[in-house]
């Protein structure tokens, strides 16, 4: 992957994101990652609501691996990234980071799988989506 294929999304830390110690609660990084992945797909022309209605399928998170390296605090402006690491027929692996300036705060990989929206059974990612990902990655 080239640096151009890294999607970035700015996020501000609010009170609701912090814990009693005044730092970002660890689980909220997963929310930040979710927002960045959603906006990354949207930037590629993949609207998840329309996709579900049109194809009957949707992406779900099936696996996460996250490392916490440094804390973020109230009012920090973070840059959250999403970068396609691997694309299979039924799932994608997305590498993600949260940074404050040059400081890496959190890094991880998220596997999202394709399922039938009604049954939640695994399925194949539509070729149209894979084509878009392969062209932009």
ZASEBA-768125 format. One record per residue: x, y, z of N, C-alpha, C in turn; residue in three letters. Coordinates in Angstrom, 1 decimal. Layout:
BEGIN
<<X; Y; Z>; <X; Y; Z>; <X; Y; Z>; 'ALA'> ...
// end
This chain:
BEGIN
<<0.8; -1.2; 0.0>; <0.0; 0.0; 0.0>; <0.9; 1.2; 0.0>; 'UNK'> <<0.4; 2.2; -0.7>; <1.1; 3.5; -0.7>; <0.5; 4.4; 0.3>; 'UNK'> <<1.3; 5.5; 0.7>; <0.8; 6.4; 1.7>; <-0.5; 7.1; 1.2>; 'UNK'> <<-0.7; 7.2; -0.1>; <-1.9; 7.8; -0.7>; <-3.1; 7.0; -0.4>; 'UNK'> <<-3.0; 5.7; -0.1>; <-4.1; 4.9; 0.2>; <-4.6; 4.9; 1.6>; 'UNK'> <<-3.9; 5.7; 2.5>; <-4.3; 5.8; 3.9>; <-5.4; 6.9; 4.0>; 'UNK'> <<-6.5; 6.5; 4.5>; <-7.6; 7.5; 4.7>; <-7.5; 8.1; 6.1>; 'UNK'> <<-7.7; 9.4; 6.2>; <-7.6; 10.1; 7.5>; <-8.9; 10.8; 7.8>; 'UNK'> <<-9.2; 10.8; 9.1>; <-10.5; 11.4; 9.6>; <-10.2; 12.1; 10.9>; 'UNK'> <<-10.4; 13.4; 11.0>; <-10.2; 14.1; 12.3>; <-11.3; 13.8; 13.3>; 'UNK'> <<-10.9; 13.7; 14.5>; <-11.9; 13.5; 15.6>; <-11.4; 14.3; 16.8>; 'UNK'> <<-12.3; 15.0; 17.4>; <-12.0; 15.8; 18.6>; <-12.5; 15.0; 19.8>; 'UNK'> <<-11.7; 15.0; 20.9>; <-12.1; 14.3; 22.1>; <-13.0; 15.2; 23.0>; 'UNK'> <<-14.2; 14.6; 23.3>; <-15.2; 15.3; 24.1>; <-15.2; 14.6; 25.5>; 'UNK'> <<-15.9; 15.3; 26.4>; <-16.1; 14.8; 27.8>; <-16.6; 13.4; 27.7>; 'UNK'> <<-17.6; 13.1; 26.9>; <-18.2; 11.8; 26.9>; <-17.2; 10.7; 26.5>; 'UNK'> <<-16.1; 11.1; 25.9>; <-15.1; 10.1; 25.4>; <-14.1; 9.7; 26.5>; 'UNK'> <<-14.1; 10.5; 27.7>; <-13.1; 10.3; 28.7>; <-13.6; 9.5; 29.9>; 'UNK'> <<-12.6; 9.0; 30.7>; <-13.0; 8.3; 31.9>; <-12.8; 9.2; 33.1>; 'UNK'> <<-12.9; 8.6; 34.3>; <-12.7; 9.4; 35.5>; <-11.3; 10.0; 35.7>; 'UNK'> <<-10.4; 9.4; 35.0>; <-9.0; 10.0; 35.0>; <-8.8; 11.1; 34.0>; 'UNK'> <<-9.8; 11.4; 33.2>; <-9.7; 12.5; 32.2>; <-9.0; 12.1; 30.9>; 'UNK'> <<-8.8; 10.8; 30.7>; <-8.2; 10.3; 29.4>; <-9.3; 9.5; 28.7>; 'UNK'> <<-9.0; 9.3; 27.4>; <-10.0; 8.6; 26.5>; <-10.1; 7.2; 27.1>; 'UNK'> <<-11.3; 6.8; 27.3>; <-11.7; 5.4; 27.7>; <-11.3; 4.5; 26.6>; 'UNK'> <<-10.6; 3.4; 26.9>; <-10.0; 2.5; 25.9>; <-10.9; 2.0; 24.9>; 'UNK'> <<-12.2; 1.7; 25.2>; <-13.1; 1.2; 24.3>; <-13.6; 2.2; 23.2>; 'UNK'> <<-13.4; 3.5; 23.6>; <-13.8; 4.6; 22.7>; <-12.9; 4.7; 21.4>; 'UNK'> <<-11.7; 4.1; 21.5>; <-10.9; 4.1; 20.3>; <-11.5; 3.2; 19.3>; 'UNK'> <<-12.2; 2.1; 19.7>; <-13.0; 1.3; 18.7>; <-14.1; 2.1; 18.0>; 'UNK'> <<-14.7; 3.0; 18.8>; <-15.7; 3.9; 18.2>; <-15.1; 4.8; 17.2>; 'UNK'> <<-13.9; 5.4; 17.5>; <-13.2; 6.3; 16.6>; <-12.8; 5.5; 15.3>; 'UNK'> <<-12.3; 4.3; 15.5>; <-12.0; 3.5; 14.4>; <-13.2; 3.2; 13.5>; 'UNK'> <<-14.3; 2.9; 14.1>; <-15.6; 2.6; 13.4>; <-16.0; 3.9; 12.5>; 'UNK'> <<-15.9; 5.0; 13.1>; <-16.2; 6.3; 12.4>; <-15.3; 6.4; 11.2>; 'UNK'> <<-14.0; 6.2; 11.4>; <-13.1; 6.4; 10.3>; <-13.3; 5.4; 9.2>; 'UNK'> <<-13.6; 4.1; 9.5>; <-13.9; 3.1; 8.5>; <-15.2; 3.4; 7.7>; 'UNK'> <<-16.2; 3.9; 8.4>; <-17.4; 4.3; 7.8>; <-17.2; 5.4; 6.8>; 'UNK'> <<-16.4; 6.4; 7.2>; <-16.1; 7.6; 6.3>; <-15.2; 7.2; 5.2>; 'UNK'> <<-14.3; 6.2; 5.4>; <-13.4; 5.7; 4.4>; <-14.3; 5.0; 3.3>; 'UNK'> <<-15.2; 4.2; 3.7>; <-16.1; 3.5; 2.7>; <-17.0; 4.6; 2.0>; 'UNK'> <<-17.5; 5.5; 2.7>; <-18.3; 6.6; 2.1>; <-17.5; 7.3; 1.1>; 'UNK'> <<-16.2; 7.6; 1.4>; <-15.3; 8.3; 0.4>; <-15.1; 7.5; -0.8>; 'UNK'> <<-15.2; 6.2; -0.7>; <-15.0; 5.3; -1.9>; <-16.3; 5.1; -2.6>; 'UNK'> <<-17.4; 5.8; -2.1>; <-18.7; 5.6; -2.8>; <-19.5; 4.5; -2.3>; 'UNK'> <<-19.2; 3.9; -1.1>; <-19.9; 2.8; -0.6>; <-20.7; 3.3; 0.6>; 'UNK'> <<-22.0; 3.5; 0.4>; <-22.9; 3.9; 1.5>; <-23.5; 2.7; 2.1>; 'UNK'> <<-23.2; 2.5; 3.4>; <-23.5; 1.2; 4.0>; <-25.0; 1.0; 4.1>; 'UNK'> <<-25.8; 2.0; 4.4>; <-27.2; 1.9; 4.4>; <-27.8; 1.5; 3.1>; 'UNK'> <<-27.4; 2.2; 2.1>; <-27.9; 1.9; 0.7>; <-27.4; 0.5; 0.3>; 'UNK'> <<-26.2; 0.1; 0.7>; <-25.7; -1.2; 0.4>; <-26.5; -2.3; 1.0>; 'UNK'> <<-26.9; -2.1; 2.2>; <-27.7; -3.1; 2.9>; <-29.1; -3.2; 2.2>; 'UNK'> <<-29.7; -2.1; 1.9>; <-31.0; -2.2; 1.2>; <-30.9; -2.8; -0.2>; 'UNK'> <<-29.8; -2.4; -0.9>; <-29.7; -2.9; -2.3>; <-29.2; -4.3; -2.4>; 'UNK'> <<-28.4; -4.8; -1.5>; <-27.8; -6.1; -1.7>; <-28.3; -7.1; -0.7>; 'UNK'> <<-28.9; -6.6; 0.4>; <-29.3; -7.5; 1.5>; <-28.2; -8.0; 2.4>; 'UNK'> <<-27.0; -7.4; 2.2>; <-25.8; -7.8; 3.0>; <-25.3; -6.6; 3.7>; 'UNK'> <<-24.4; -6.9; 4.7>; <-23.7; -5.8; 5.4>; <-22.4; -6.3; 6.0>; 'UNK'> <<-21.6; -5.3; 6.4>; <-20.3; -5.7; 7.1>; <-20.5; -5.7; 8.6>; 'UNK'> <<-19.9; -6.6; 9.2>; <-19.9; -6.7; 10.7>; <-18.4; -6.9; 11.2>; 'UNK'> <<-18.1; -6.4; 12.3>; <-16.8; -6.6; 12.9>; <-16.7; -8.0; 13.4>; 'UNK'> <<-15.7; -8.8; 13.0>; <-15.6; -10.1; 13.5>; <-14.3; -10.4; 14.3>; 'UNK'> <<-13.4; -9.4; 14.3>; <-12.1; -9.6; 15.0>; <-11.5; -8.2; 15.2>; 'UNK'> <<-10.9; -8.0; 16.4>; <-10.1; -6.8; 16.6>; <-8.8; -7.1; 17.3>; 'UNK'> <<-7.8; -6.4; 17.1>; <-6.6; -6.4; 17.8>; <-6.1; -5.0; 17.9>; 'UNK'> <<-6.0; -4.5; 19.2>; <-5.7; -3.1; 19.4>; <-4.5; -3.0; 20.4>; 'UNK'> <<-3.6; -2.1; 20.2>; <-2.5; -1.8; 21.1>; <-2.7; -0.3; 21.5>; 'UNK'> <<-2.6; -0.1; 22.8>; <-2.7; 1.3; 23.4>; <-1.3; 1.7; 23.8>; 'UNK'> <<-0.9; 2.8; 23.2>; <0.5; 3.3; 23.4>; <0.7; 4.5; 24.2>; 'UNK'> <<-0.3; 5.5; 24.1>; <-0.2; 6.7; 24.8>; <-1.7; 7.3; 25.0>; 'UNK'> <<-1.9; 8.0; 26.0>; <-3.3; 8.5; 26.3>; <-3.6; 9.7; 25.4>; 'UNK'> <<-4.9; 9.8; 25.1>; <-5.5; 11.1; 24.5>; <-6.3; 11.7; 25.6>; 'UNK'> <<-6.5; 13.0; 25.6>; <-7.2; 13.7; 26.7>; <-8.2; 14.6; 26.1>; 'UNK'> <<-9.1; 15.2; 27.0>; <-10.1; 16.1; 26.6>; <-9.6; 17.2; 25.7>; 'UNK'> <<-10.3; 17.5; 24.6>; <-10.1; 18.5; 23.6>; <-8.9; 18.2; 22.7>; 'UNK'> <<-8.3; 17.1; 22.8>; <-7.2; 16.7; 21.8>; <-7.9; 16.5; 20.5>; 'UNK'> <<-7.2; 16.9; 19.4>; <-7.6; 16.6; 18.1>; <-6.8; 15.5; 17.6>; 'UNK'> <<-7.5; 14.4; 17.2>; <-6.9; 13.2; 16.8>; <-7.1; 13.0; 15.3>; 'UNK'> <<-6.1; 12.4; 14.7>; <-6.3; 11.9; 13.3>; <-6.4; 10.4; 13.3>; 'UNK'> <<-7.5; 9.9; 12.8>; <-7.7; 8.4; 12.8>; <-7.6; 8.0; 11.4>; 'UNK'> <<-6.9; 6.9; 11.2>; <-6.7; 6.4; 9.8>; <-7.3; 5.0; 9.6>; 'UNK'> <<-7.5; 4.8; 8.3>; <-8.0; 3.4; 7.9>; <-7.3; 3.1; 6.6>; 'UNK'> <<-6.7; 1.9; 6.5>; <-6.0; 1.5; 5.4>; <-6.3; 0.0; 5.1>; 'UNK'> <<-6.7; -0.3; 3.9>; <-7.0; -1.7; 3.6>; <-5.7; -2.5; 3.7>; 'UNK'> <<-5.7; -3.5; 4.5>; <-4.5; -4.4; 4.6>; <-4.6; -5.6; 3.8>; 'UNK'> <<-5.8; -6.2; 3.7>; <-6.1; -7.4; 3.0>; <-7.6; -7.5; 2.6>; 'UNK'> <<-7.9; -8.0; 1.4>; <-9.2; -8.2; 1.0>; <-9.4; -9.6; 0.5>; 'UNK'> <<-10.3; -10.3; 1.1>; <-10.7; -11.6; 0.7>; <-12.1; -11.7; 0.1>; 'UNK'> <<-12.6; -12.8; -0.2>; <-13.9; -12.9; -0.7>; <-15.0; -12.6; 0.3>; 'UNK'> <<-14.7; -12.9; 1.6>; <-15.8; -12.7; 2.6>; <-15.4; -11.7; 3.7>; 'UNK'> <<-14.2; -11.2; 3.7>; <-13.8; -10.3; 4.8>; <-12.7; -9.4; 4.3>; 'UNK'> <<-12.6; -8.3; 5.1>; <-11.5; -7.3; 4.8>; <-10.7; -7.1; 6.1>; 'UNK'> <<-9.5; -6.9; 6.1>; <-8.7; -6.5; 7.2>; <-8.2; -5.1; 7.0>; 'UNK'> <<-8.6; -4.2; 8.0>; <-8.2; -2.8; 7.9>; <-7.3; -2.5; 9.0>; 'UNK'> <<-6.1; -1.9; 8.7>; <-5.2; -1.4; 9.7>; <-5.6; 0.0; 10.0>; 'UNK'> <<-5.6; 0.3; 11.3>; <-6.1; 1.6; 11.8>; <-5.2; 2.2; 12.9>; 'UNK'> <<-5.1; 3.5; 12.9>; <-4.3; 4.2; 13.9>; <-5.1; 5.4; 14.4>; 'UNK'> <<-4.7; 5.8; 15.6>; <-5.2; 7.1; 16.2>; <-3.9; 7.9; 16.6>; 'UNK'> <<-3.8; 9.1; 16.1>; <-2.6; 9.9; 16.3>; <-3.0; 11.3; 16.8>; 'UNK'> <<-2.1; 11.8; 17.7>; <-2.2; 13.2; 18.1>; <-0.9; 13.8; 17.5>; 'UNK'> <<-1.0; 14.6; 16.4>; <0.2; 15.1; 15.8>; <1.0; 13.9; 15.3>; 'UNK'> <<2.2; 13.8; 15.6>; <3.1; 12.7; 15.2>; <3.1; 11.6; 16.2>; 'UNK'> <<2.4; 11.8; 17.4>; <2.4; 10.7; 18.4>; <1.3; 9.7; 18.1>; 'UNK'> <<1.8; 8.4; 18.0>; <0.9; 7.3; 17.8>; <0.3; 6.9; 19.2>; 'UNK'> <<-1.0; 7.0; 19.3>; <-1.7; 6.7; 20.5>; <-2.2; 5.3; 20.6>; 'UNK'> <<-2.8; 4.8; 19.5>; <-3.4; 3.5; 19.4>; <-3.3; 3.0; 18.0>; 'UNK'> <<-3.1; 1.7; 17.9>; <-3.0; 1.1; 16.6>; <-3.6; -0.3; 16.7>; 'UNK'> <<-4.2; -0.7; 15.6>; <-4.8; -2.0; 15.5>; <-5.3; -2.5; 14.2>; 'UNK'> <<-5.8; -3.7; 14.1>; <-6.4; -4.2; 12.9>; <-7.8; -4.6; 13.2>; 'UNK'> <<-8.7; -4.4; 12.3>; <-10.0; -4.8; 12.4>; <-10.4; -5.6; 11.2>; 'UNK'> <<-11.0; -6.8; 11.5>; <-11.5; -7.6; 10.4>; <-13.0; -7.4; 10.3>; 'UNK'> <<-13.5; -7.0; 9.2>; <-14.9; -6.9; 9.0>; <-15.3; -8.0; 7.9>; 'UNK'> <<-16.4; -8.7; 8.3>; <-16.9; -9.8; 7.4>; <-18.2; -9.4; 6.8>; 'UNK'> <<-18.5; -10.0; 5.7>; <-19.7; -9.8; 5.0>; <-20.7; -10.8; 5.4>; 'UNK'> <<-21.9; -10.4; 5.8>; <-23.0; -11.3; 6.2>; <-24.3; -10.9; 5.5>; 'UNK'> <<-25.2; -11.9; 5.4>; <-26.6; -11.6; 5.0>; <-27.2; -10.9; 6.1>; 'UNK'> <<-27.8; -9.7; 5.8>; <-28.4; -8.9; 6.9>; <-29.6; -9.5; 7.6>; 'UNK'> <<-30.3; -10.4; 7.0>; <-31.5; -11.0; 7.6>; <-31.1; -12.2; 8.5>; 'UNK'> <<-30.1; -13.0; 8.0>; <-29.8; -14.2; 8.8>; <-28.4; -14.1; 9.5>; 'UNK'> <<-27.6; -13.1; 9.2>; <-26.3; -12.9; 9.8>; <-25.3; -14.1; 9.4>; 'UNK'> <<-25.7; -14.8; 8.4>; <-24.8; -15.9; 7.9>; <-23.7; -15.3; 7.0>; 'UNK'> <<-22.5; -15.8; 7.1>; <-21.4; -15.2; 6.2>; <-21.8; -15.4; 4.7>; 'UNK'> <<-21.3; -14.5; 4.0>; <-21.5; -14.5; 2.5>; <-20.3; -13.9; 1.8>; 'UNK'> <<-20.4; -13.7; 0.5>; <-19.3; -13.2; -0.3>; <-19.5; -11.7; -0.5>; 'UNK'> <<-18.5; -10.9; -0.3>; <-18.5; -9.5; -0.6>; <-18.9; -9.3; -2.0>; 'UNK'> <<-19.8; -8.4; -2.3>; <-20.2; -8.2; -3.7>; <-19.0; -7.7; -4.6>; 'UNK'> <<-18.9; -8.3; -5.8>; <-17.8; -7.9; -6.7>; <-17.6; -6.4; -6.9>; 'UNK'> <<-18.7; -5.7; -6.9>; <-18.7; -4.2; -7.2>; <-17.9; -3.6; -6.0>; 'UNK'> <<-18.0; -4.0; -4.8>; <-17.3; -3.4; -3.7>; <-15.8; -3.8; -3.8>; 'UNK'> <<-15.5; -5.1; -4.0>; <-14.1; -5.5; -4.2>; <-13.4; -4.8; -5.3>; 'UNK'> <<-14.2; -4.5; -6.4>; <-13.6; -3.8; -7.5>; <-13.2; -2.4; -7.1>; 'UNK'> <<-14.1; -1.7; -6.4>; <-13.8; -0.3; -5.9>; <-12.6; -0.4; -4.9>; 'UNK'> <<-12.5; -1.3; -4.0>; <-11.4; -1.4; -3.1>; <-10.1; -1.7; -3.8>; 'UNK'> <<-10.1; -2.6; -4.8>; <-8.9; -2.9; -5.5>; <-8.4; -1.7; -6.4>; 'UNK'> <<-9.3; -0.9; -6.9>; <-8.9; 0.2; -7.7>; <-8.3; 1.3; -6.8>; 'UNK'> <<-8.8; 1.5; -5.6>; <-8.4; 2.6; -4.7>; <-7.3; 2.3; -3.8>; 'UNK'> <<-7.0; 1.0; -3.6>; <-6.1; 0.5; -2.6>; <-4.6; 0.7; -3.1>; 'UNK'> 
// end
